Amino acid sequence: MTVFTDSMEHGFATLLEQHGETVSYKFRDSGTTVSRTAIVDRNPPEAIDQVGNAVSFSLMVYFHNNEDDGVQSEAVDNGGDEVFVALKTNGTAEWRPVYTLIESDGGTTQVAVR
């Protein structure tokens, strides 16, 4: 483990404790659904795909990158997994598809949700 990863994991744990919300994550391959605390960004910036097109997402969701209390990045199935989350703060949660794994650095897994 690098110093950066160790620092990020500790900082992310504090962020989850103070601002996290409970969401459910459904893995397509196993059919398993788990309840996790995550950071939900409801106003994410557009991303650029591999050919330079802007791609919009409804949400960005950040988890610990482990299977005990997060979502392992290696287990993310783009287009198959789903997150049960509200599009708006205090809104009604619904199943939303995971579009893609954005990043898995510093002990976190970041997924884009449509």
Phi, psi and omega in degrees: 000134179277165177298320179300310181299316179298316179296317180296317180300317180291318178294321180293323178299319178294318178300316177299317182298320185271329188229003183286159175225156182276128175229164174250144180236126180249122178272122182297315186299315183264340185078003181285139174242131180236148176263129183222153171270131184218162169263127181246119176263110184269004178222061185284153175287158175290150177253165177249127180280184187294339179254010174094009178274143176286136180235126180261145176235154176284320185215156165240131182237131184245128179235163165297144179268070175201165182269349181288311181224017180217209178228120178290133182300326181292341182267353183289129178250100180302127179082353182243321179285161180222153176238132176268104189206153177273140178289330180240151176303131182065017177275182179274128180286149176210161178286125181237138181285142172283121180280310181197156170282121181273312186200152172218087183222151177065028178080013179240154172244125182244121178239145175267133183238138179259000000 
